[in-house]
C-alpha cells in the first residue's frame, strides 16, 4: 500500500536538491491561474471563504471551554466567525496526551503527513487568499502568493531540512572495536529521534501563514506536538491550517490533538501563560521587540526562535539607472503599504547628491525622483489598491500621522481612491539630516520612509550597518557603481547580520525572500535570533537517543 511518504517522495527529493543548489525552485505555483488550479478554483475559493463567515468555525473534537472571535477585515466587513477556545491547561493536557504516538512515528511517516498537509493547503490556496486578504489587509494577489504558495514553500523547506537532519544518523549500526588478540567488542546500536515536547507557534497579524509555517512544520516533522496561537485579528488563516492538519492526522491514525488552535481575545490573551508553561519546550514567535524580549526572558528552558522588528535601510551612493532605481524603490516602499518585515524605512543619500546616468542629482532631486516614481506607480487606483492593499492595524495610521512632524515632508501620505470603508495609506517620505536627527533610528512600522542626508555613501553604509547591529535589520540595499564600495558594503552588512541587495532594478525587490534560496533573517542581530530556514532552525527541535547491547549470533 502506498504511504504518504511514497506519494510525496519526489517532492521531498526535489526540495532537498533545491536547498542544496539554492537556485530557483518552487513546489507550489505562485500564479493564481485557472490553468494551474482549475478554471473554477477562484470562484470556489471565494464561496468557501464566504461560507465560513458569520458562523462557528468547525474543528471537530477540538478541546473547548468556550468560543472567541472578533476579526474585522481591514477592508471594512466584520467576519463574524467564532472559534473554539480553551484555557492553557486544557490545551497543554490534550497536546501531551497526543504526544507519545506522534513521537513514536518514523521520520518518514511524519514527513509524508506534513507534505500531504501542504499539498491540501495548496489546493485551497484561493480560499486561503481570501482569508489572508480579509485579516491582514493584503491585496488579493499578494494574499494568494504570500499566504498560499510562498508560505507553503517555506513550510516544505522546513520539512526538507527536518528530514535531512533526522536521517543524518542511521537508524541502526553494528559497532566493532578490535581488542588485539582477543575477540572484538561488537555492539548493535539503535538511534531514534526524540522530540522536545510541546511546540508553541505565536503568529502575527500581517503574515499569519508565511511567518508561522516554518516553525509549524519544523516542529511537526520532528515529532513535536504543536499549539498554534494566532493573532486575535488574524485567526482564520491559521484555523484553516489547523483544520487541514487535524484531518490528515486522523486519517493516518493519529490523534488530531497533535495540532491544536489556541484562539484568544485581544483583551484576554493566553500567550504569556502558554509561553511560561513548563510543558512548552519550543516557542516560535513573530512580532515586536518588546514582547519578543519578554518571551526570551520568560520561556524558561524552552528553545525560542524569534523574528522581531528592525530598521531596514537603503544606501544610495550612485547609480547608472536612475529611473530604474527610483521605480524599484517606489515599489518596495508601496508594497503592502510598508507593512512587511523586509520593507525599507531609511534611505541614506549623500547631502551633496549622487552621480547618475542622467547627470548629477542633488539630495532633493533623489528624494523627488523616488516620490515621483511612487506617484506614477499609484496613479491608477486599481493598480494602487493591488500594490498597497489596506492597513492591518489602526495604530499604523496613528504612526503615519505622528511621522508627518518628524522632518521635511517630501511626499505626503494619503488614502487610496476607490477603497471605501478600508483603512489605507500611501507612502509618506520625510527628509532629515543624519548629523542632527535621531528620529530615523527607531522602527516606525508602516508606510513611513526617511530620506537621510549623510556625508557620503560610505557614511551611509556605516550608519545603516551600525543601526542594524543595535536595533536590528532583516534587509539592506545598496546602489553604487564602484566595485570596491560594493565589496566593502557586503563585508560590513554581513558582519552586522543583514542580507544585502545591490543595484536592484526591474521586477525583483528588496522586500522579497525566496524559499530554498534566501535565508530569511540571519539570526545575527536584534531583528531575530533565528533564520528561516537553515539547519539550526530545525536541528535543535529534537535529540538523538540511543540504545545498545552486545551483538549475538550472525
C-alpha positions as CSV (number, residue, x, y, z in Angstrom):
1,X,0.0,0.0,0.0
2,X,1.3,3.4,-0.9
3,X,2.3,5.6,2.1
4,X,2.1,9.3,2.1
5,X,5.9,9.3,2.2
6,X,6.0,7.3,-1.0
7,X,3.4,9.6,-2.6
8,X,5.4,12.7,-1.9
9,X,8.9,11.3,-2.2
10,X,9.6,13.1,-5.5
11,X,8.6,16.5,-4.0
12,X,10.8,15.9,-1.0
13,X,13.8,14.9,-3.1
14,X,13.3,18.0,-5.3
15,X,13.1,20.2,-2.2
16,X,16.3,18.7,-0.8
17,X,18.1,19.3,-4.1
18,X,16.8,22.9,-4.3
19,X,18.0,23.6,-0.8
20,X,21.5,22.3,-1.7
21,X,21.7,24.2,-5.0
22,X,20.0,27.4,-3.8
23,X,18.7,28.2,-7.3
24,X,15.1,29.0,-8.2
25,X,12.6,26.2,-7.4
26,X,9.0,26.2,-6.2
27,X,6.8,23.2,-5.4
28,X,3.6,25.3,-5.4
29,X,2.8,27.7,-8.3
30,X,2.5,31.3,-7.3
31,X,0.3,32.4,-10.2
32,X,-3.4,32.4,-9.3
33,X,-4.3,30.9,-12.7
34,X,-7.2,28.8,-13.6
35,X,-5.0,26.8,-15.9
36,X,-3.0,25.7,-12.9
37,X,-5.5,25.4,-10.1
38,X,-8.6,24.8,-12.1
39,X,-10.9,27.2,-14.0
40,X,-13.4,27.3,-11.2
41,X,-10.9,27.4,-8.3
42,X,-11.1,31.2,-7.8
43,X,-14.9,31.3,-7.6
44,X,-15.0,28.1,-5.4
45,X,-12.3,29.6,-3.1
46,X,-14.4,32.8,-2.6
47,X,-17.5,30.7,-2.0
48,X,-15.7,28.6,0.6
49,X,-14.4,31.7,2.3
50,X,-17.9,33.3,2.4
51,X,-19.4,30.1,3.8
52,X,-17.1,30.5,6.8
53,X,-18.5,33.9,7.7
54,X,-20.9,34.6,10.5
55,X,-20.9,31.2,12.0
56,X,-18.8,28.9,14.2
57,X,-15.6,27.5,12.7
58,X,-15.7,23.7,12.6
59,X,-12.9,21.9,14.3
60,X,-14.3,18.5,15.2
61,X,-13.3,17.1,18.6
62,X,-11.1,20.1,19.4
63,X,-10.9,20.8,23.1
64,X,-13.1,23.8,24.0
65,X,-14.2,25.6,27.1
66,X,-15.8,28.5,25.2
67,X,-15.5,30.4,22.0
68,X,-13.9,33.6,20.7
69,X,-13.7,35.6,17.5
70,X,-13.8,39.3,16.7
71,X,-12.0,39.6,13.4
72,X,-12.7,42.7,11.3
73,X,-11.4,43.0,7.8
74,X,-9.1,46.0,7.1
75,X,-11.4,46.4,4.1
76,X,-14.4,47.0,6.4
77,X,-16.6,44.0,7.0
78,X,-16.8,42.0,10.2
79,X,-16.0,38.3,9.6
80,X,-18.4,37.1,12.4
81,X,-16.5,33.8,12.9
82,X,-16.3,32.2,16.3
83,X,-13.6,29.6,17.1
84,X,-13.3,27.0,19.9
85,X,-11.3,28.3,22.7
86,X,-9.7,26.6,25.7
87,X,-7.6,27.5,28.7
88,X,-3.9,26.8,28.8
89,X,-4.1,23.7,31.0
90,X,-6.7,22.1,28.8
91,X,-4.7,22.7,25.6
92,X,-1.4,21.5,27.1
93,X,-3.0,18.4,28.6
94,X,-4.6,17.5,25.2
95,X,-1.3,18.1,23.5
96,X,0.7,16.0,25.9
97,X,-1.8,13.1,25.6
98,X,-1.4,13.1,21.8
99,X,2.4,13.3,22.0
100,X,3.6,9.7,22.6
101,X,2.2,8.1,19.4
102,X,3.3,11.1,17.3
103,X,6.8,10.9,18.8
104,X,6.9,7.2,18.0
105,X,6.1,7.7,14.4
106,X,9.0,7.3,12.0
107,X,10.6,10.4,10.3
108,X,9.2,9.1,7.0
109,X,5.7,8.8,8.4
110,X,5.8,12.3,9.8
111,X,7.4,13.8,6.7
112,X,4.8,12.2,4.5
113,X,2.0,13.6,6.6
114,X,3.5,17.1,6.6
115,X,3.8,17.2,2.9
116,X,0.3,15.9,2.5
117,X,-0.9,18.8,4.7
118,X,0.9,21.2,2.5
119,X,-0.5,19.6,-0.7
120,X,-4.0,20.0,0.6
121,X,-3.3,23.6,1.7
122,X,-2.1,24.3,-1.8
123,X,-5.3,23.0,-3.3
124,X,-7.3,25.5,-1.1
125,X,-5.0,28.5,-1.9
126,X,-7.8,30.6,-3.2
127,X,-9.8,30.2,0.0
128,X,-6.7,30.9,2.0
129,X,-6.1,34.0,-0.2
130,X,-9.5,35.5,0.8
131,X,-8.9,34.6,4.5
132,X,-5.4,36.3,4.4
133,X,-6.7,39.3,2.5
134,X,-9.5,40.0,5.0
135,X,-7.5,39.5,8.1
136,X,-4.2,41.2,7.1
137,X,-5.2,43.8,4.5
138,X,-3.0,42.4,1.8
139,X,-4.4,42.8,-1.7
140,X,-5.7,39.6,-3.2
141,X,-2.8,38.8,-5.5
142,X,-0.3,39.2,-2.7
143,X,-2.5,37.4,-0.2
144,X,-2.7,34.5,-2.7
145,X,1.1,34.3,-3.1
146,X,2.3,35.2,0.4
147,X,-0.5,33.4,2.2
148,X,-0.6,30.4,-0.1
149,X,2.2,29.1,-2.3
150,X,5.1,31.2,-0.8
151,X,4.1,30.1,2.7
152,X,3.7,26.5,1.6
153,X,7.2,26.6,0.0
154,X,8.6,27.9,3.3
155,X,6.8,25.1,5.1
156,X,8.1,22.5,2.7
157,X,11.6,23.9,3.1
158,X,11.4,23.3,6.8
159,X,10.2,19.8,6.3
160,X,13.0,19.0,4.0
161,X,15.6,20.4,6.4
162,X,14.0,18.4,9.2
163,X,14.0,15.2,7.3
164,X,17.7,15.7,6.3
165,X,18.7,16.2,9.9
166,X,16.6,13.4,11.3
167,X,18.1,10.9,8.8
168,X,21.6,12.2,9.1
169,X,22.3,9.3,11.5
170,X,21.3,5.7,10.6
171,X,18.6,4.0,12.5
172,X,20.9,1.2,13.5
173,X,24.5,0.1,13.1
174,X,27.0,-2.6,14.2
175,X,29.9,-1.2,16.2
176,X,33.0,-3.4,16.3
177,X,36.1,-2.4,18.3
178,X,39.3,-4.5,17.8
179,X,40.8,-5.9,21.0
180,X,44.2,-7.1,19.7
181,X,44.4,-10.9,20.1
182,X,41.1,-11.0,21.9
183,X,37.7,-11.1,20.2
184,X,36.5,-7.6,19.2
185,X,33.8,-5.9,21.2
186,X,30.7,-6.0,19.0
187,X,27.6,-3.9,19.8
188,X,24.4,-3.4,18.0
189,X,23.3,0.2,18.3
190,X,20.0,1.8,17.6
191,X,19.1,5.5,17.4
192,X,15.8,7.2,17.5
193,X,14.6,10.8,17.1
194,X,13.3,12.2,20.4
195,X,11.3,15.4,20.1
196,X,11.5,18.2,22.7
197,X,7.8,18.2,23.6
198,X,5.0,20.7,23.1
199,X,5.7,23.4,20.5
200,X,4.0,26.8,20.6
201,X,3.7,28.9,17.4
202,X,2.8,32.5,18.0
203,X,1.5,34.1,14.8
204,X,1.4,37.7,13.7
205,X,-1.3,39.6,12.0
206,X,0.4,40.8,8.9
207,X,1.7,37.4,7.6
208,X,-0.1,34.7,9.6
209,X,0.9,31.8,7.4
210,X,4.2,32.9,5.8
211,X,5.8,33.5,9.2
212,X,4.2,30.6,11.0
213,X,4.6,27.7,8.6
214,X,8.4,27.3,9.0
215,X,8.2,26.7,12.8
216,X,4.9,24.8,12.5
217,X,6.2,22.3,10.0
218,X,9.7,22.1,11.5
219,X,8.2,21.1,14.9
220,X,5.6,18.8,13.5
221,X,8.1,16.9,11.2
222,X,10.5,16.4,14.1
223,X,7.8,14.8,16.3
224,X,6.6,17.6,18.5
225,X,3.0,18.3,19.1
226,X,2.0,21.8,18.1
227,X,-0.2,24.5,19.6
228,X,-0.9,27.3,17.2
229,X,-1.6,30.7,18.8
230,X,-2.8,33.1,16.1
231,X,-3.0,36.9,16.4
232,X,-6.6,37.7,17.5
233,X,-7.1,39.8,14.4
234,X,-5.9,37.0,12.0
235,X,-7.2,33.7,13.3
236,X,-8.9,32.4,10.2
237,X,-5.7,31.6,8.1
238,X,-4.2,29.5,10.9
239,X,-7.5,28.0,11.8
240,X,-7.8,26.7,8.3
241,X,-4.3,25.3,8.6
242,X,-5.1,23.6,11.8
243,X,-8.3,22.1,10.4
244,X,-6.4,20.6,7.4
245,X,-3.6,19.2,9.7
246,X,-6.1,17.6,12.1
247,X,-8.0,16.0,9.3
248,X,-4.8,14.4,7.8
249,X,-3.6,13.3,11.2
250,X,-6.8,11.5,12.0
251,X,-6.9,9.8,8.5
252,X,-3.5,8.4,9.3
253,X,-4.5,7.0,12.7
254,X,-3.0,9.7,14.9
255,X,-4.8,12.0,17.4
256,X,-6.0,15.2,15.8
257,X,-4.8,16.9,19.0
258,X,-1.2,16.6,17.7
259,X,-2.2,20.1,16.3
260,X,-4.3,22.5,18.4
261,X,-5.6,26.0,18.0
262,X,-5.1,28.5,20.8
263,X,-7.6,31.2,19.8
264,X,-8.0,34.1,22.2
265,X,-9.3,37.6,22.5
266,X,-7.1,40.7,22.5
267,X,-8.4,41.8,25.9
268,X,-7.9,38.3,27.4
269,X,-4.7,36.9,25.8
270,X,-3.3,33.5,26.8
271,X,0.0,33.8,25.0
272,X,2.0,34.6,28.2
273,X,0.5,31.6,30.1
274,X,1.4,29.3,27.2
275,X,5.0,30.7,27.0
276,X,5.8,30.1,30.7
277,X,4.1,26.7,30.9
278,X,6.8,24.1,31.7
279,X,5.4,21.6,29.2
280,X,6.1,24.0,26.3
281,X,9.5,23.2,25.1
282,X,9.7,25.2,21.8
283,X,8.4,28.7,21.1
284,X,8.3,30.3,17.6
285,X,7.5,34.0,17.8
286,X,6.9,36.7,15.3
287,X,6.2,40.2,16.5
288,X,7.5,43.2,18.3
289,X,10.9,43.5,20.0
290,X,9.2,44.3,23.4
291,X,7.2,41.1,23.6
292,X,10.0,39.2,21.9
293,X,12.3,40.2,24.7
294,X,9.7,39.1,27.3
295,X,9.4,35.7,25.6
296,X,13.1,35.1,25.6
297,X,13.3,36.1,29.2
298,X,10.4,34.1,30.4
299,X,10.3,30.9,28.3
300,X,12.5,29.0,30.8
301,X,14.3,26.1,29.3
302,X,12.2,26.2,26.1
303,X,14.0,26.6,22.8
304,X,13.0,30.0,21.4
305,X,13.0,31.1,17.8
306,X,12.1,34.7,17.1
307,X,11.6,37.1,14.2
308,X,11.3,40.6,15.7
309,X,11.4,44.2,14.4
310,X,14.2,46.1,12.8
311,X,15.1,49.1,10.8
312,X,15.8,48.2,7.2
313,X,17.9,50.6,5.1
314,X,18.8,51.6,1.6
315,X,22.1,53.4,0.8
316,X,22.3,55.4,-2.5
317,X,25.9,56.2,-3.4
318,X,25.5,56.3,-7.2
319,X,23.5,54.7,-10.0
320,X,23.8,54.1,-13.7
321,X,20.0,53.6,-13.9
322,X,18.3,56.5,-12.0
323,X,14.8,55.9,-13.4
324,X,15.0,52.1,-12.8
325,X,16.4,52.7,-9.2
326,X,13.6,55.1,-8.3
327,X,10.9,52.8,-9.7
328,X,12.3,49.8,-7.9
329,X,12.5,51.7,-4.6
330,X,9.0,53.1,-5.1
331,X,7.5,49.6,-5.4
332,X,9.4,48.4,-2.4
333,X,8.1,51.3,-0.3
334,X,4.5,50.9,-1.6
335,X,4.1,47.1,-1.4
336,X,1.5,46.2,1.2
337,X,1.9,49.8,2.5
338,X,5.3,49.1,4.1
339,X,3.8,46.5,6.4
340,X,6.5,43.9,5.7
341,X,9.3,42.9,8.0
342,X,11.6,43.4,4.9
343,X,10.3,46.8,3.9
344,X,12.9,49.6,3.8
345,X,12.4,52.5,6.2
346,X,15.6,54.6,5.9
347,X,17.2,55.8,2.7
348,X,20.7,57.3,3.1
349,X,21.7,59.8,0.4
350,X,24.8,62.0,0.3
351,X,23.8,65.6,1.1
352,X,25.9,66.7,-1.9
353,X,23.9,64.4,-4.2
354,X,24.9,61.5,-6.4
355,X,26.3,60.7,-9.9
356,X,23.8,59.1,-12.2
357,X,23.4,58.2,-15.9
358,X,21.2,61.3,-16.1
359,X,23.9,63.5,-14.7
360,X,24.5,64.7,-11.1
361,X,21.4,64.6,-8.9
362,X,21.1,66.7,-5.7
363,X,19.8,65.3,-2.5
364,X,16.4,66.9,-3.1
365,X,16.3,65.5,-6.7
366,X,16.9,62.0,-5.5
367,X,14.1,62.2,-2.9
368,X,11.9,63.9,-5.5
369,X,12.7,61.2,-8.0
370,X,11.6,58.4,-5.6
371,X,8.4,60.4,-4.7
372,X,7.6,60.9,-8.4
373,X,8.0,57.2,-9.0
374,X,5.6,56.4,-6.2
375,X,3.1,58.9,-7.7
376,X,3.4,57.2,-11.1
377,X,3.1,53.7,-9.7
378,X,0.0,54.6,-7.7
379,X,-1.7,56.9,-10.3
380,X,-4.1,54.2,-11.4
381,X,-6.5,53.5,-8.5
382,X,-6.9,49.8,-9.4
383,X,-3.2,49.2,-9.5
384,X,-2.6,51.3,-6.4
385,X,-5.1,49.1,-4.4
386,X,-3.4,46.0,-5.8
387,X,0.0,47.2,-4.6
388,X,-0.7,48.9,-1.3
389,X,-3.7,46.9,0.0
390,X,-5.1,48.0,3.3
391,X,-3.7,48.9,6.7
392,X,-3.9,45.9,9.1
393,X,-3.9,47.8,12.4
394,X,-5.3,51.3,13.1
395,X,-2.2,52.1,15.2
396,X,-0.2,52.2,11.9
397,X,-2.3,55.2,10.7
398,X,-1.5,57.0,14.0
399,X,2.2,56.4,13.4
400,X,1.9,57.9,9.9
401,X,0.2,61.0,11.4
402,X,2.9,61.4,14.0
403,X,5.7,60.9,11.5
404,X,4.5,63.9,9.5
405,X,6.0,66.2,12.1
406,X,9.4,64.5,12.2
407,X,11.0,66.2,9.3
408,X,10.5,67.9,5.9
409,X,7.8,66.2,4.0
410,X,8.9,65.2,0.5
411,X,5.8,63.2,-0.2
412,X,2.7,63.1,1.9
413,X,0.7,60.1,2.7
414,X,-2.9,59.9,1.5
415,X,-5.8,57.4,1.4
416,X,-6.3,55.3,-1.7
417,X,-9.1,56.2,-4.0
418,X,-11.7,53.5,-4.6
419,X,-11.2,51.6,-1.3
420,X,-14.3,53.0,0.5
421,X,-14.6,51.6,4.0
422,X,-11.0,50.4,4.1
423,X,-8.0,51.7,6.1
424,X,-5.4,52.8,3.6
425,X,-2.3,55.0,3.4
426,X,0.2,55.6,0.7
427,X,3.9,56.1,1.5
428,X,5.0,59.1,3.5
429,X,8.5,60.4,2.7
430,X,10.2,62.7,5.2
431,X,13.7,64.2,4.8
432,X,16.0,64.6,7.8
433,X,19.7,65.3,8.3
434,X,21.7,62.4,9.7
435,X,24.1,64.7,11.5
436,X,21.4,66.1,13.8
437,X,18.3,63.8,13.6
438,X,17.7,60.6,15.6
439,X,14.0,60.0,14.7
440,X,15.0,57.6,11.9
441,X,16.8,55.3,14.4
442,X,13.5,53.8,15.7
443,X,11.3,51.4,13.7
444,X,8.1,53.0,12.6
445,X,6.1,50.2,11.1
446,X,4.1,51.1,8.1
447,X,4.3,53.4,5.0
448,X,6.9,55.7,6.6
449,X,10.2,56.5,5.0
450,X,13.1,58.8,6.0
451,X,15.5,60.1,3.4
452,X,18.6,60.9,5.4
453,X,21.3,63.3,4.4
454,X,24.8,61.9,5.0
455,X,28.3,62.9,4.0
456,X,28.8,60.1,1.6
457,X,27.7,56.6,0.5
458,X,30.4,55.2,2.8
459,X,29.0,57.0,5.8
460,X,25.5,55.8,4.9
461,X,26.8,52.2,4.9
462,X,28.4,52.8,8.3
463,X,25.2,54.3,9.8
464,X,22.9,51.7,8.3
465,X,25.0,48.8,9.5
466,X,25.5,50.3,13.0
467,X,21.8,50.7,13.3
468,X,21.3,47.1,12.3
469,X,23.7,46.0,15.0
470,X,21.8,47.9,17.7
471,X,18.2,47.9,16.5
472,X,18.1,45.0,14.1
473,X,17.6,44.8,10.4
474,X,16.5,42.0,8.0
475,X,17.3,43.6,4.7
476,X,19.6,46.3,3.3
477,X,20.0,47.6,-0.2
478,X,22.8,49.5,-1.9
479,X,23.0,51.4,-5.1
480,X,26.6,52.0,-6.2
481,X,28.8,52.0,-9.3
482,X,32.2,51.3,-7.7
483,X,33.0,47.6,-7.0
484,X,35.3,48.4,-4.1
485,X,32.4,50.1,-2.3
486,X,30.1,47.2,-3.1
487,X,32.5,44.7,-1.7
488,X,33.1,46.8,1.4
489,X,29.3,47.0,2.0
490,X,28.9,43.3,1.6
491,X,31.5,42.7,4.3
492,X,30.1,45.4,6.7
493,X,26.5,44.2,6.3
494,X,27.4,40.6,6.7
495,X,29.2,41.4,9.9
496,X,26.0,43.1,11.1
497,X,24.0,40.1,10.2
498,X,22.0,41.7,7.4
499,X,21.2,40.3,3.9
500,X,22.3,42.8,1.3
501,X,20.8,43.5,-2.2
502,X,22.8,45.6,-4.7
503,X,21.6,47.7,-7.6
504,X,18.1,46.1,-7.9
505,X,16.0,47.2,-10.8
506,X,13.2,45.7,-12.7
507,X,10.8,43.1,-11.2
508,X,12.9,42.0,-8.2
509,X,12.7,43.8,-4.9
510,X,14.5,44.0,-1.6
511,X,11.3,43.0,0.2
512,X,11.2,39.6,-1.4
513,X,12.6,36.5,0.1
514,X,12.6,33.2,-1.9
515,X,12.3,29.8,-0.2
516,X,15.0,27.3,-1.0
517,X,17.4,30.1,-1.8
518,X,17.3,33.1,0.6
519,X,17.9,32.6,4.3
520,X,15.2,34.9,5.7
521,X,16.7,36.7,8.7
522,X,20.2,35.7,9.7
523,X,19.7,35.5,13.4
524,X,22.7,37.7,13.7
525,X,21.2,41.0,15.0
526,X,18.2,42.1,17.2
527,X,15.7,41.6,14.3
528,X,15.6,37.9,15.2
529,X,17.6,35.1,16.8
530,X,16.8,32.5,14.1
531,X,16.8,32.1,10.3
532,X,14.1,30.8,8.0
533,X,15.3,28.3,7.1
534,X,18.7,26.8,8.0
535,X,19.7,23.6,9.7
536,X,19.9,25.4,13.1
537,X,16.2,26.2,12.8
538,X,15.3,22.5,12.8
539,X,18.1,20.5,14.4
540,X,17.5,21.6,17.9
541,X,13.8,20.6,17.9
542,X,14.8,17.0,18.6
543,X,17.6,14.9,20.1
544,X,19.1,11.5,19.1
545,X,18.7,8.9,21.8
546,X,20.5,5.5,21.6
547,X,20.1,2.1,23.0
548,X,22.8,-0.6,22.5
549,X,23.6,-4.2,23.5
550,X,26.2,-6.8,22.7
551,X,25.5,-8.4,19.3
552,X,24.9,-12.1,19.4
553,X,24.6,-14.6,16.6
554,X,25.0,-13.7,13.0
